[in-house]
């Protein structure tokens, strides 16, 4: 019958002898090493079914031994028990973080055999074949140095990722920063970051500038499918091209997908390495180390986006609030004057809104405001902006529109709203209308304040009210 081999690594002859006797009585074949370097040589050559190691030893301590074993393809599956006189809480934390499966102190030797019996691999465990057995102490020390250098490289990449990612503002900017960093450490003609939650679907793709349009459409469709399709609203897809001529040679089926643990969302990092074998050999572990930090910065950027949206959105209607729509108007006025472009606004006010509140309750009034908001948004161009200016007042900003275009827009808003039916919770059926005033930047003096433009539209809106309501006045 084949016995399971256990390697005992300890610089104390007495400790090795005592533990060896205990383990031998339990049926284990015991191998011994006097320090970490000797222990590493034996472990990598013999591939025991378990390792018990002390922490404080000459030449190489237990932490370094564990890290070295866990970095080796064949030895990483060997369970390691740290057995030490050091009972410090930090020693337990660091020992387990380096990869050890268990941590015990030497004050309870009677429990060691039972723990090894629980941890040790089966006697017939199929270790992978390896030709990398160490040749001696210098080989072991070289491996330790290489492993520490790799750990430093990984830590530097992760630190850079967090530093750059946290410094960005919006989620889309964070995606771009992440892909730039990945491009600095990995040769890949296709990279992407995607995120889908209940509110939005965002996909940022970096590919070679020679990518054919048909192939690019296939790539976008495939990556959106990886995200589980499009969630709420239209998917925001940004394609960034970089110099290169791999366009028609890209095989999206060979992509590598890393799922990111983002809260209440589906998120991913997608790569198409130029050399898949080289990627598996040298880069997969590095990318795997980036997964949790990457998920953290994406989640933080998404939360920051939500907070910004909440600060500039009206909570009832979802439109821009008064402060936000005025900021948009001031920005558009500056741009229109700088480039000598047209700009107009539409100011609308729901008719007889007080009667809705008094007759059907404030919840009915809220429903009417939401219906009007949705109707106005659906009736405007993508380039237009609209916000809740006051109680039942709405302000629309229309770039590249003169007074006649604004009048046509206001008329469309009026007609579409008049055609809508509001059904509040009390079972009533209501129709709502609104009165509108329009004004153009061309009608006010250069450098006139924004209040003058709004005042002109406001005066015309009240003229529409005075003329019978449910109309447009300009």
Secondary structure, DSSP 4 states (H G I P E B T S, - for coil): -PPPEEEEE-S-HHHHHHHHHHHHHTT-EEEEESSHHHHHHHHHHH--SEEEE-SS-SSS-HHHHHHHHHHSTTGGGSEEEEEES---HHHHHHHHHTT-SEEEEGGGGGGHHHHHHHHSPPTT--PPP-S----SHHHHHHHHHHHHHHHHHHHHHHHHHHHHHHH--SHHHHHHHHHHHHHHH--EEEEEEEEE-SS-EEEEEEEETT--HHHHHHHHHHHHHHTTS--SS--EEEEEEES-S-GGG--GGG-EEEEE--TTSEEEEEEEESSHHHHHHHTHHHHHHHHHHHHHHHHHHHHHHHHHHHHHB-TTT-SB-HHHHHHHHHHHHHHHHHTT--EEEEEEEETTHHHHHHHH-HHHHHHHHHHHHHHHHHHS-TT-EEEE-SSSEEEEEEET--HHHHHHHHHHHHHHHHT-EE--TTS--EE--EEEEEEEGGGS-TT--HHHHHHHHHHHHHHHHHTTSSSEE-
